[in-house]
Amino acid sequence: MKRKKHSKRTWQAAVATCTLALAASGCASGSDSADSGHGPLVIGASVSLTGDFADNGKAVQRGYQLWADSINAKGGLLGRKVKFKIVDDLSSPSQVITNYQNLINRDHVNLVFGPFSSLLTVPASQVAKRYGYAFLEPAGGGPQVFDQHLHNLFFVQPAPSVSSGDVFAKWVLSLPAGQRPKTAAYAELDDPFASPIAENIRTAFEAAGIKTVYKQVYPAETTDLSPVISGVAAAHPDVLVSGTQSNDAYAQVKSLVQLKFSPKFIFMSNGANSPLEFPDKVGAGNTSGIMSAGDWYPSSTAAGSAEFAAAYVKKYGGTAQQIDNTSAEAYSCGQLLEDVAKKTAKIDNATIIKSLHSGSWPTLLGDLAWNADGAPTSEFSLVQWQGGKLLPVYPAAKAQAAPVYPKPNWGG
């Protein structure tokens, strides 16, 4: 569920540019040819293989390809081998428009899947809508995506990105009154995703009587977070809510360690949910007790999870604990196609759209369902670092360990 950082100004400029590009591109009749042939079922996707989003884009690519391998080993989808045509969008909103127009109009792909980031998903989904394609996308869950009110779009995660912190607030407020934090601090990146997550938590906490003793929103270009964290330490809150992405999350932890200030509770919206990067950047001993939100775990019992993890390690190496959940989200897009095909014996775009708007569907991320705008209606899990592993701890139905609190001291 990782989100890549970009400023509000960058977002607004990019969307304006892409809107103009779409307006100039002209219209064409929709394509619904996925079920009309006996050759390979070709799925097109624009993925960031270079540029700012490259690391996450490659994780998307791995998830897509791994699902194709899986379904082809079973004989394909409705007897048709699945083939991905993946093109590099350079992490560029204008290039992503060109890519999807070419995939649909020049390459005549049967179906399309989405790119990485809301920044690219917004213009990409407009192209898909224009040509009548279903748009399953694993990594674009910002408010701007759903504000488009696109009936063909499906965000393949449990909930919109800005809701990911709600599960932390829900857990804290479920604790006995004597064990809840009394005071809270908020250190928030000025980012269209990170800050709203923290603000949602603040609203819930203040309504429940948890006093805000410090709040600081810092610019995206900030590299030295020691003044911000010094302010946190001086306020001595029981809980620190960090609206972070990645590098700023690592910097916050390093500053907290240096100041030897360890709040009883720490929640980080992003950065802390990376099973590979977080312990590497902050030190394995400094992860214990830190919480974040997540949607897939190596020991998950969700549909197909064990097979996915084993296949991933066999194909790409490493360990199950090192799998980026972005790959699981991408793989789940394929699972949904498989589910629709099993239920309807069809796999055209109109059938996909109609089917996914009815009922719930099993994936690696749990059972998913969507509202009319493509926003998923479930919730993320609360995850916590325990014993060097990132484990789901809440809600109870998904928990693999009990939450640990107060948070252990640094190095513990």
LOKEDO-522012 format. One record per atom (N, C-alpha, C): x, y, z. Coordinates in steps of 0.001 Angstrom, whole numbers, padded with zeros to 6 digits, always signed. Layout:
XYZ;...
***
This chain:
+000806-001195+000000;+000000+000000+000000;+000846+001254+000000;+002068+001097-000477;+002967+002237-000431;+002539+003322-001418;+002774+004555-001022;+002460+005699-001863;+003716+006499-002067;+003965+006930-003285;+005168+007691-003579;+004904+009175-003389;+005888+009881-002875;+005724+011276-002505;+005736+012188-003727;+004812+013152-003732;+004876+014242-004684;+004112+015416-004093;+004503+016626-004419;+003901+017803-003815;+002519+018063-004386;+001722+018851-003658;+000397+019215-004140;+000497+020006-005441;+001485+020891-005530;+001643+021699-006737;+001976+020809-007926;+002867+019836-007728;+003198+018901-008797;+001970+018129-009235;+001187+017677-008252;-000032+016923-008565;-000981+017760-009400;-001252+018990-008975;-002222+019827-009670;-001770+020152-011085;-000478+020443-011245;+000043+020767-012570;-000047+019564-013497;+000282+018394-012954;+000248+017185-013776;-001167+016853-014223;-002125+016969-013304;-003508+016657-013654;-004031+017629-014701;-003681+018927-014569;-004114+019913-015552;-003554+019598-016925;-002268+019245-016973;-001631+018895-018246;-002292+017674-018869;-002561+016680-018051;-003138+015437-018569;-004572+015634-019047;-005314+016514-018380;-006675+016793-018804;-006689+017392-020198;-005757+018327-020436;-005646+018929-021765;-005255+017888-022812;-004322+017024-022448;-003873+015994-023390;-004998+015045-023758;-005815+014681-022777;-006933+013800-023051;-007968+014475-023941;-008212+015772-023663;-009199+016501-024444;-008791+016588-025906;-007457+016659-026138;-006961+016787-027505;-006849+015453-028229;-007007+014380-027519;-006718+013068-028102;-007856+012519-028958;-009046+013074-028760;-010179+012577-029540;-010805+011348-028914;-011984+010984-029370;-012719+009855-028806;-012771+008707-029800;-012975+007547-029274;-013153+006382-030137;-014181+005480-029493;-014713+004578-030248;-015701+003672-029691;-015039+002699-028742;-015799+002256-027755;-015244+001363-026754;-014895+000012-027326;-013919-000627-026689;-013518-001972-027112;-013949-002962-026055;-014560-004038-026472;-014995-005056-025514;-014667-006427-026064;-013443-006562-026589;-013085-007748-027368;-012375-008824-026562;-012334-008686-025234;-011553-009640-024453;-012055-011066-024614;-013348-011206-024850;-013938-012543-024905;-014168-013011-026349;-013628-012249-027327;-013930-012542-028729;-012709-013072-029459;-012264-014245-029135;-011118-014813-029816;-010624-016036-029093;-009685-016719-029721;-009176-017954-029145;-007668-017921-028976;-007040-016801-029318;-005607-016671-029110;-005307-016240-027689;-004088-015803-027424;-003723-015345-026081;-004601-014184-025627;-004869-014128-024356;-005558-012992-023752;-004481-011983-023367;-004438-010861-024054;-003364-009894-023858;-003836-008780-022931;-003084-008570-021852;-003383-007525-020878;-002298-006463-020966;-002691-005242-021216;-001738-004148-021301;-001625-003403-019989;-000430-002951-019678;-000226-002158-018467;+000952-001220-018668;+000774+000007-018236;+001861+000979-018209;+002424+000982-016795;+003703+000710-016656;+004335+000558-015343;+005614+001388-015295;+005880+001985-014161;+007080+002810-014005;+008306+001926-013796;+009022+001675-014879;+010250+000889-014802;+011471+001782-014659;+011289+003072-014921;+012330+004080-014700;+011664+005310-014085;+012478+006235-013576;+011938+007441-012973;+011685+007295-011487;+010976+008251-010910;+010785+008326-009461;+010095+007103-008877;+009209+006472-009641;+008409+005371-009110;+008966+004000-009484;+010207+003955-009957;+010725+002721-010552;+010734+001537-009591;+011157+001736-008339;+011221+000618-007397;+009844-000009-007212;+008841+000840-007003;+007490+000336-006804;+006893-000183-008100;+007242+000454-009219;+006751-000013-010503;+007229-001420-010817;+008479-001698-010484;+009006-003038-010717;+008315-004063-009823;+007903-003643-008626;+007148-004550-007752;+005784-004851-008358;+005160-003851-008988;+003902-004074-009699;+004115-005065-010841;+005153-004851-011625;+005455-005735-012743;+005634-007181-012272;+006355-007374-011165;+006572-008731-010656;+005254-009391-010281;+004364-008633-009639;+003077-009200-009252;+002232-009594-010446;+002180-008725-011466;+001423-009046-012672;+001961-010310-013338;+003279-010359-013531;+003868-011480-014248;+003729-012786-013472;+003830-012695-012153;+003713-013903-011326;+002311-014492-011438;+001297-013617-011480;-000062-014143-011652;-000214-014784-013027;+000340-014154-014070;+000264-014740-015408;+000901-016124-015430;+002051-016264-014775;+002699-017577-014693;+001779-018594-014024;+001122-018145-012954;+000258-019030-012178;-000939-019500-012993;-001621-018559-013646;-002818-018942-014389;-002455-019749-015628;-001331-019451-016255;-000918-020207-017444;-000540-021641-017089;+000009-021819-015883;+000345-023172-015435;-000917-024019-015245;-002064-023349-015077;-003341-024051-014928;-004068-024199-016262;-003420-023769-017332;-004052-023881-018642;-004596-022582-019189;-004371-021487-018470;-004818-020190-018947;-006165-019785-018380;-006670-018649-018859;-007951-018126-018402;-009012-018472-019439;-009955-019325-019044;-010959-019861-019975;-010282-020489-021183;-009172-021172-020921;-008456-021879-021967;-007527-021024-022803;-007421-019740-022488;-006544-018845-023253;-005327-018476-022414;-004142-018611-022968;-002939-018196-022278;-002967-016682-022059;-002491-016266-020909;-002441-014840-020580;-001060-014295-020924;-001044-013184-021616;+000209-012532-021977;+000131-011057-021577;+001135-010586-020842;+001187-009172-020470;+002025-008399-021478;+001519-007247-021863;+002314-006282-022617;+002526-005090-021695;+003725-004994-021131;+004043-003954-020156;+004990-002950-020784;+004631-001676-020681;+005452-000602-021233;+005814+000385-020124;+006971+000997-020267;+007503+001919-019266;+006887+003310-019450;+006320+003865-018373;+005760+005218-018461;+006710+006292-017940;+007926+005893-017558;+008950+006842-017109;+008527+007606-015857;+007500+007121-015157;+006917+007808-013995;+006309+009152-014389;+005842+009257-015633;+005360+010516-016194;+003865+010464-016485;+003071+011420-015979;+001637+011439-016259;+001307+011592-017740;+002096+012364-018471;+001812+012506-019903;+002151+011227-020665;+003244+010562-020279;+003621+009315-020958;+002608+008210-020692;+002012+008220-019497;+001062+007154-019175;-000165+007257-020075;-000559+008469-020451;-001679+008640-021381;-001332+008044-022737;-000162+008415-023237;+000290+007883-024529;+000343+006366-024510;+000863+005814-023418;+001003+004360-023331;-000343+003642-023419;-001329+004118-022663;-002619+003421-022676;-003359+003641-023996;-003211+004800-024595;-003802+005003-025915;-003195+004047-026944;-001874+003865-026869;-001215+002939-027794;-001592+001489-027513;-001651+001136-026247;-002011-000241-025903;-003397-000600-026436;-004316+000343-026335;-005692+000075-026749;-005877+000218-028260;-005385+001303-028833;-005673+001614-030235;-004697+000999-031229;-003436+000883-030832;-002426+000333-031745;-002217-001156-031514;-002078-001533-030228;-001780-002930-029906;-003042-003770-029726;-004189-003111-029540;-005476-003803-029424;-005464-004862-028313;-004925-004494-027151;-004929-005419-026022;-006367-005703-025617;-006583-006876-025047;-007934-007257-024645;-008385-006552-023367;-007462-006409-022426;-007756-005813-021125;-006593-004913-020730;-006815-004050-019721;-005718-003244-019183;-005750-003293-017659;-004569-003255-017077;-004391-003085-015634;-003695-001742-015391;-003727-001292-014140;-003258+000050-013822;-001782+000171-013519;-001299+001435-013408;+000096+001740-013102;+000307+001874-011600;+001436+002455-011199;+001696+002740-009797;+001466+004221-009537;+000808+004527-008428;+000584+005881-007894;-000719+006478-008393;-001328+007286-007545;-002534+008010-007934;-002235+009031-009014;-001035+009593-008984;-000639+010595-009969;-000787+010061-011386;-000446+008806-011596;-000540+008189-012914;-001881+007496-013132;-002503+007055-012060;-003774+006342-012179;-004886+007253-012677;-004903+008501-012239;-005980+009411-012663;-006034+009547-014188;-004956+009968-014861;-005049+010075-016321;-005198+008735-017020;-004552+007693-016481;-004661+006369-017103;-006095+005863-017073;-006772+006060-015950;-008146+005568-015822;-009095+006324-016742;-008779+007581-017034;-009605+008348-017971;-009525+007758-019380;-008329+007335-019768;-008170+006697-021077;-008977+005392-021121;-008836+004586-020086;-009570+003321-020044;-011073+003548-020115;-011551+004537-019388;-012985+004844-019405;-013432+005265-020797;-012624+006086-021455;-012987+006596-022770;-013218+005460-023767;-012431+004393-023638;-012509+003309-024611;-013279+002094-024090;-013943+002230-022940;-014817+001171-022459;-014132+000000-021796;-012929+000218-021281;-012173-000850-020635;-012369-000836-019121;-012487-002023-018541;-012392-002141-017085;-010984-001729-016656;-010875-001173-015449;-009571-000679-015005;-009309-001135-013575;-008685-002300-013460;-008251-002805-012155;-006872-002233-011879;-006721-001550-010752;-005453-000879-010481;-005032-001106-009033;-003753-001469-008822;-003318-001889-007499;-002734-000795-006619;-002512+000398-007167;-001694+001346-006401;-002056+002794-006657;-003338+003101-006743;-003781+004481-006891;-005019+004697-006059;-004842+005011-004772;-005979+005082-003853;-006209+006437-003231;-005692+007509-003871;-005885+008850-003338;-007272+009394-003638;-007692+010441-002923;-009034+011001-003117;-009314+011415-004556;-008287+011911-005264;-008495+012379-006638;-008930+011253-007560;-008533+010030-007245;-008915+008880-008067;-010425+008665-007994;-010971+008687-006789;-012385+008386-006612;-013270+009589-006892;-012705+010780-006820;-013463+011993-007152;-013855+012042-008624;-013252+011176-009444;-013612+011120-010864;-014955+010430-011100;-015399+009633-010118;-016668+008905-010214;-016699+007993-011443;-015664+007188-011584;-015556+006273-012722;-016075+004890-012331;-017076+004430-013047;-017705+003148-012730;-016849+001965-013178;-015883+002214-014071;-015049+001128-014605;-013803+000880-013762;-013557+001701-012739;-012314+001648-011959;-012510+000837-010679;-011486+000032-010342;-011501-000759-009116;-010116-000687-008467;-010035-000059-007306;-008782+000039-006562;-008602-001248-005772;-007537-001993-006086;-007369-003326-005515;-006506-003260-004258;-007095-002663-003237;-006601-002679-001866;-007833-002677-000965;-007675-002885+000347;-008870-003005+001188;-009689-001729+001346;-009040-000549+001272;-009730+000711+001529;-008970+001835+000839;-009577+003017+000670;-008835+004162+000144;-007613+004477+001012;-006570+004984+000390;-005302+005201+001085;-005432+006090+002315;-006241+007160+002209;-006328+008096+003328;-007048+007502+004536;-007652+006333+004356;-008335+005662+005471;-007443+004655+006181;-006186+004533+005745;-005353+003455+006271;-005032+003610+007752;-005063+004828+008286;-004778+005025+009700;-005969+004812+010604;-007142+004654+010011;-008346+004520+010832;-008290+003306+011736;-007628+002243+011268;-007564+001019+012069;-006732+001237+013334;-005704+002120+013266;-004925+002439+014469;-005791+003194+015476;-006530+004191+015002;-007407+004939+015902;-008449+004020+016535;-008978+003123+015730;-009994+002199+016225;-009426+001299+017315;-008196+000814+017112;-007584-000044+018122;-007309+000725+019407;-006698+001890+019288;-006376+002678+020485;-007637+002973+021289;-008707+003344+020601;-009939+003695+021310;-010685+002477+021828;-010239+001275+021432;-010829+000051+021980;-010174-000363+023289;-009033+000254+023622;-008321-000092+024845;-009090+000401+026071;-008924-000265+027213;-009513+000253+028445;-009059+001690+028693;-009927+002494+029255;-009643+003922+029420;-008310+004161+030111;-007968+003346+031088;-006735+003546+031835;-005472+003237+031040;-005623+002539+029907;-004463+002174+029100;-004320+003017+027836;-005290+003843+027569;-005225+004690+026378;-004224+005828+026589;-003629+006326+025505;-002807+007529+025622;-003671+008722+026016;-003065+009629+026771;-003775+010849+027184;-003405+012032+026305;-002194+011980+025748;-001710+013098+024932;-001125+012558+023624;-001162+013409+022596;-000691+012983+021283;+000058+014102+020586;+001051+013710+019781;+001779+014630+018910;+001632+014149+017479;+001694+015097+016541;+001505+014796+015129;+002619+015451+014329;+003405+014633+013626;+004472+015119+012743;+004106+014671+011336;+003760+015635+010460;+003118+015295+009194;+003856+015894+007994;+004133+015059+007023;+004646+015503+005738;+003537+016235+004985;+003883+017364+004358;+002923+018112+003550;+002751+017373+002224;+001860+016424+002223;+001693+015479+001120;+000216+015132+001042;-000347+014985-000171;-001789+014755-000293;-002276+013426+000251;-001371+012539+000661;-001761+011272+001249;-001364+011181+002719;-000104+011504+003010;+000422+011293+004357;-000281+012150+005398;-000417+013429+005124;-001015+014326+006105;-002477+014001+006395;-003323+013728+005387;-004712+013389+005694;-004873+012139+006547;-003973+011181+006399;-004040+009975+007233;-003870+010352+008704;-002853+011180+008984;-002615+011625+010359;-003765+012484+010875;-004313+013327+010006;-005405+014207+010421;-006674+013417+010745;-006926+012342+010013;-008072+011496+010348;-007931+010914+011748;-006719+010495+012086;-006470+009954+013422;-006639+011047+014471;-006107+012229+014179;-006206+013346+015146;-007671+013679+015434;-008482+013697+014388;-009902+013995+014582;-010555+012985+015511;-010250+011705+015291;-010824+010655+016145;-010310+010744+017569;-009012+011013+017725;-008426+011091+019069;-008966+012285+019852;-009013+013437+019215;-009498+014622+019929;-010960+014461+020327;-011760+013827+019474;-013166+013589+019803;-013300+012668+021013;-012285+011816+021209;-012300+010879+022345;-011586+011446+023566;-011108+012687+023489;-010490+013328+024642;-008986+013194+024732;-008336+012681+023685;-006871+012594+023679;-006337+013957+023240;-005632+014610+024120;-005221+016001+023920;-004038+016106+022955;-004138+017013+022002;-003020+017307+021094;-002065+018273+021783;-000824+017827+021967;+000167+018676+022633;+001211+019213+021654;+001195+018707+020427;+002150+019193+019420;+001660+018763+018054;+001797+019677+017068;+001504+019331+015682;+002404+020159+014779;+003061+019499+013836;+003914+020189+012886;+003779+019537+011523;+003456+020355+010523;+003448+019906+009132;+004710+020448+008477;+005527+019559+007901;+006800+019986+007327;+006787+019825+005812;+007485+020713+005082;+007488+020669+003617;+008112+019387+003072;+007728+019048+001849;+008216+017814+001230;+009724+017812+001051;+010327+019004+000887;+011770+019074+000650;+012597+019029+001929;+011958+018918+003092;+012679+018891+004362;+013544+017639+004464;+014810+017819+004748;+015715+016676+004932;+016141+016522+006383;+016213+017619+007118;+016601+017577+008528;+015345+017691+009382;+014928+016576+009941;+013716+016559+010758;+013993+016676+012249;+015243+016905+012621;+015571+016996+014050;+014828+018129+014758;+014612+019311+014144;+013829+020338+014846;+012385+019898+015106;+011791+019203+014141;+010420+018726+014317;+010351+017707+015450;+011258+016751+015424;+011235+015697+016441;+011672+016232+017806;+012502+017246+017823;+012834+017897+019096;+011582+018499+019715;+010725+019071+018886;+009455+019594+019371;+008556+018505+019916;+008562+017357+019244;+007795+016215+019735;+008299+015794+021107;+009619+015625+021222;+010207+015167+022484;+009939+016145+023613;+010001+017441+023317;+009762+018456+024348;+008329+018401+024862;+007386+018023+023975;+005985+017927+024388;+005697+016636+025152;+006569+015654+025027;+006496+014375+025750;+005115+013714+025623;+004643+013476+024391;+003324+012855+024220;+003348+011359+024512;+002188+010818+024835;+002068+009366+024997;+002119+008660+023637;+001576+009316+022610;+001507+008703+021286;+002010+009691+020239;+002813+009187+019318;+003254+009966+018169;+002589+009392+016921;+001860+010240+016219;+001258+009869+014944;+002046+010571+013855;+002693+009789+013007;+003561+010335+011969;+002920+010132+010601;+002584+011248+009961;+002086+011194+008595;+003272+011203+007655;+003768+010029+007306;+005045+009897+006592;+004879+009181+005265;+005944+009282+004456;+006078+008456+003273;+007203+007443+003535;+008414+007711+003077;+009483+006733+003287;+010704+007374+003957;+011444+008203+003227;+012673+008768+003780;+012417+009593+005030;+011302+010300+005074;+011011+011093+006278;+010664+010194+007461;+010079+009019+007193;+009825+008076+008286;+011136+007600+008892;+012108+007276+008036;+013403+006833+008538;+014077+007955+009339;+013980+009180+008829;+014602+010319+009509;+013950+010581+010858;+012647+010412+010936;+011973+010611+012226;+012479+009618+013271;+012569+008356+012885;+013033+007345+013837;+014463+007629+014278;+015322+007971+013342;+016718+008267+013688;+016812+009425+014665;+015992+010457+014476;+016003+011596+015397;+015473+011205+016767;+014425+010381+016802;+013890+009916+018088;+014932+009114+018859;+015648+008256+018146;+016698+007456+018788;+017798+008359+019335;+018201+009334+018527;+019258+010248+018949;+018852+011041+020189;+017575+011418+020254;+017082+012180+021400;+016715+011285+022582;+016764+009977+022375;+016427+008989+023408;+015012+009192+023932;+014111+009568+023023;+012711+009716+023393;+011903+008610+022728;+011228+007810+023546;+010471+006666+023036;+009028+006761+023519;+008112+007278+022697;+006702+007348+023103;+006129+005955+023372;+005038+005923+024106;+004403+004640+024407;+003805+003989+023154;+003389+004828+022198;+002804+004343+020956;+003387+005175+019806;+003714+004512+018701;+004101+005218+017477;+003372+004568+016305;+002705+005406+015511;+002094+004952+014264;+002672+005777+013127;+003123+005094+012071;+003649+005766+010884;+002830+005329+009677;+002345+006308+008915;+001440+005979+007818;+002119+005204+006707;+003397+005470+006482;+004127+004765+005440;+005594+004732+005828;+006362+003893+005158;+007779+003743+005501;+008000+002612+006470;+007270+002624+007573;+007399+001553+008566;+006755+000259+008093;+005971+000311+007017;+005314-000907+006526;+006105-001591+005420;+007376-001216+005268;+008235-001891+004303;+009048-002971+005018;+008795-004256+004736;+009481-005317+005472;+010970-005386+005196;+011407-004830+004069;+012817-004890+003707;+013550-003596+004024;+012979-002465+003634;+013683-001194+003741;+013713-000624+005150;+012632-000754+005912;+012560-000095+007211;+013644-000568+008183;+013786-001872+008432;+014853-002296+009348;+016238-001973+008832;+016408-001964+007516;+017703-001627+006944;+018051-000168+007185;+017060+000719+007109;+017307+002155+007220;+017420+002629+008661;+016675+002023+009590;+016661+002539+010969;+017356+001614+011957;+017745+000417+011522;+018341-000559+012421;+017281-001504+012941;+017527-002792+012829;+016521-003788+013206;+016075-003638+014655;+016998-003237+015529;+016650-003086+016939;+015772-001898+017230;+015641-001003+016272;+014836+000200+016485;+013454+000123+015852;+013065-001050+015407;+011742-001202+014799;+010692-001664+015807;+011115-002296+016892;+010187-002978+017803;+009078-002061+018308;+007846-002527+018134;+006692-001819+018671;+006094-000779+017753;+006791-000382+016712;+006263+000631+015798;+005133+000030+014969;+004095+000824+014783;+002901+000353+014087;+002705+001084+012764;+002022+000409+011845;+001645+000997+010568;+000383+000276+010107;+000038+000452+008834;-001118-000245+008274;-000658-001091+007106;-001319-002220+006894;-000918-003116+005817;-002084-003924+005309;-001830-004651+004214;-002902-005460+003639;-002480-006874+003262;-001172-007171+003302;-000728-008534+003012;+000496-008855+003852;+000589-010121+004263;+001685-010578+005126;+002106-011965+004659;+003381-012322+004805;+003865-013619+004324;+003120-014813+004903;+002631-014673+006123;+001923-015792+006751;+000408-015656+006631;-000053-014843+005724;-001490-014647+005539;-002172-015960+005148;-003398-016112+005618;-004190-017295+005270;-005226-016962+004199;-005129-015775+003599;-006077-015378+002561;-005920-016262+001330;-006926-016225+000487;-006983-017115-000684;-005745-016995-001563;-005011-018105-001719;-003864-018159-002612;-002577-017569-002065;-002588-017146-000802;-001432-016422-000265;-000186-017293-000161;-000338-018499+000352;+000821-019379+000502;+001440-019712-000848;+000585-019966-001839;+001083-020283-003173;+001808-019071-003783;+001247-017885-003577;+001870-016658-004077;+003255-016467-003487;+003375-016599-002166;+004659-016382-001504;+005704-017389-001980;+005316-018638-002063;+006256-019664-002511;+006698-019420-003948;+005755-019060-004809;+006087-018818-006213;+006964-017584-006362;+006702-016574-005554;+007499-015348-005619;+008956-015638-005268;+009164-016319-004163;+010532-016630-003724;+011244-017507-004755;+010526-018458-005340;+011131-019329-006348;+011554-018537-007580;+010732-017571-007992;+010998-016833-009223;+011980-015674-009022;+011839-014957-007889;+012600-013725-007709;+013646-013788-006599;+013637-014875-005801;+014624-015014-004744;+014224-014304-003464;+015156-014263-002514;+014890-013638-001225;+014076-014535-000326;+013372-013926+000607;+012514-014656+001539;+011111-014065+001480;+010164-014801+002024;+008785-014319+002034;+008659-013015+002803;+009455-012851+003857;+009403-011622+004653;+009845-010399+003855;+010523-010598+002746;+011034-009482+001962;+010136-009115+000788;+009000-009784+000653;+008106-009490-000467;+007413-008152-000234;+007510-007270-001209;+006833-005984-001162;+005338-006210-001381;+004498-005646-000490;+003071-005914-000645;+002487-005304-001921;+003233-004407-002572;+002786-003901-003867;+002664-005044-004879;+003561-006021-004792;+003473-007185-005683;+002229-008010-005387;+001883-008123-004107;+000669-008860-003739;-000571-008139-004244;-000549-006812-004195;-001688-006034-004686;-001853-006204-006197;-000727-006191-006918;-000781-006385-008364;-001272-007799-008709;-000756-008797-008007;-001173-010182-008215;-002679-010330-007992;-003206-009604-007023;-004629-009689-006697;-005507-009187-007829;-004997-008261-008646;-005755-007840-009831;-006032-009042-010726;-005025-009876-010919;-005211-011073-011716;-006162-012059-011078;-006070-012200-009753;-006996-013095-009061;-008447-012715-009329;-008706-011415-009372;-010074-010958-009602;-010564-011354-010991;-009698-011243-011993;-010079-011716-013329;-010414-013202-013305;-009578-013935-012607;-009780-015384-012497;-011123-015690-011841;-011454-014937-010801;-012723-015140-010095;-013921-014832-010989;-013819-013717-011742;-014915-013350-012641;-015106-014424-013710;-014002-014917-014264;-014089-015941-015306;-014745-017218-014772;-014391-017591-013553;-014979-018801-012963;-016476-018635-012748;-016871-017447-012333;-018278-017228-011994;-019151-017049-013223;-018631-016395-014263;-019466-016026-015410;-019147-016786-016690;-017992-017461-016720;-017509-018129-017940;-017296-017128-019067;-017090-015860-018694;-016811-014794-019652;-015715-013904-019071;-015050-013138-019935;-013998-012265-019432;-013894-010978-020271;-015023-010499-020787;-015019-009229-021508;-015126-008068-020523;-014837-006872-020997;-014776-005705-020116;-016104-005408-019434;-017197-005468-020183;-018498-005179-019588;-018842-006179-018483;-018499-007435-018690;-018772-008454-017676;-017935-008225-016424;-016680-007859-016613;-015796-007587-015470;-016365-006448-014635;-016738-005354-015285;-017254-004186-014565;-018533-004526-013818;-019464-005159-014496;-020740-005509-013865;-020540-006478-012706;-019697-007477-012901;-019504-008512-011884;-018863-007952-010626;-017795-007166-010787;-017064-006675-009616;-017877-005679-008797;-018915-005109-009393;-019792-004215-008636;-020891-004983-007920;-020779-006300-007896;-021779-007125-007227;-021082-008106-006290;-021378-008040-005015;-020820-008975-004042;-019390-008664-003670;-018748-009618-003006;-017349-009470-002613;-016538-010593-003233;-015210-010355-003347;-014360-011235-004139;-013092-011555-003368;-012718-012853-003283;-011545-013249-002502;-010234-012953-003225;-009262-012415-002492;-007934-012114-003028;-006887-012354-001938;-005621-012147-002298;-004555-012203-001295;-004780-011193-000183;-005492-010124-000479;-005692-009025+000469;-006959-009202+001296;-007603-010342+001162;-008884-010568+001817;-010020-010379+000822;-011244-010430+001304;-012410-010251+000440;-012585-008768+000137;-012723-008440-001147;-012837-007048-001573;-014192-006784-002210;-014685-005567-001967;-015886-005061-002625;-015696-003563-002810;-016481-002951-003720;-016260-001553-004081;-017571-000792-004140;-017473+000537-003903;-018639+001380-004129;-018699+001778-005606;-019630+002619-005964;-019848+002959-007370;-018662+003669-008000;-017809+004302-007179;-016659+005049-007679;-015363+004250-007658;-015440+002967-007322;-014252+002122-007309;-013475+002140-006023;-014005+002783-004981;-013337+002801-003679;-013680+001530-002913;-012694+000787-002434;-012975-000451-001688;-013613-000144-000345;-014387-001084+000146;-015239-000831+001312;-014816-001594+002562;-013624-002191+002559;-013147-002905+003745;-012218-001985+004544;-011251-002535+005259;-010300-001732+006015;-008942-002427+006033;-007909-001632+006249;-006570-002180+006382;-006418-002864+007734;-005356-003627+007862;-005003-004223+009148;-003960-003363+009833;-003969-003373+011151;-002920-002729+011924;-001758-003705+012035;-000567-003259+011645;+000614-004118+011702;+001625-003515+012676;+002431-004381+013261;+003414-003943+014253;+004690-004765+014110;+005815-004098+014300;+007102-004793+014300;+007289-005509+015634;+007422-006824+015533;+007676-007653+016716;+008705-008716+016361;+009777-008794+017136;+010786-009825+016903;+011397-009780+015528;+011521-008585+014963;+012109-008446+013635;+011170-008731+012493;+009885-008964+012776;+008895-009233+011735;+007754-008228+011819;+007150-007964+010669;+005988-007093+010591;+004750-007970+010622;+003987-007893+011713;+002874-008810+011936;+001553-008067+012064;+000467-008648+011542;-000862-008065+011780;-001283-008312+013229;-001761-007267+013881;-002131-007387+015297;-003575-006968+015577;-004264-006397+014578;-005639-005940+014772;-006236-005680+013404;-007523-006021+013202;-008497-006585+014140;-008219-008041+014470;-008893-008533+015468;-008603-009866+015998;-008734-010957+014943;-009662-010789+014013;-009893-011821+013005;-008692-012001+012087;-007851-010981+011965;-006686-011051+011088;-005378-011108+011871;-005440-010967+013175;-004233-010854+013994;-003461-012162+014058;-002143-012044+013984;-001257-013187+014167;-000422-013030+015431;-000639-011929+016140;+000012-011687+017427;-000797-010624+018145;-000656-010583+019459;-001317-009533+020235;-000498-008252+020152;-001141-007086+020108;-000383-005831+020082;+000482-005695+021330;+001693-005187+021144;+002612-004943+022249;+002595-003448+022570;+002320-003111+023815;+002349-001718+024254;+002540-001694+025769;+003215-000687+026300;+003890+000400+025580;+005003-000124+024652;+005351+000701+023688;+006411+000345+022752;+007728+000144+023504;+008498-000909+023189;+009804-001096+023836;+010741+000077+023550;+011706+000277+024409;+012694+001320+024196;+013530+001007+022959;+014194+002015+022418;+015026+001843+021237;+016118+000807+021481;+016298-000022+020498;+017278-001082+020609;+016745-002322+021279;+015462-002258+021722;+014883-003378+022429;+014083-004309+021539;
***
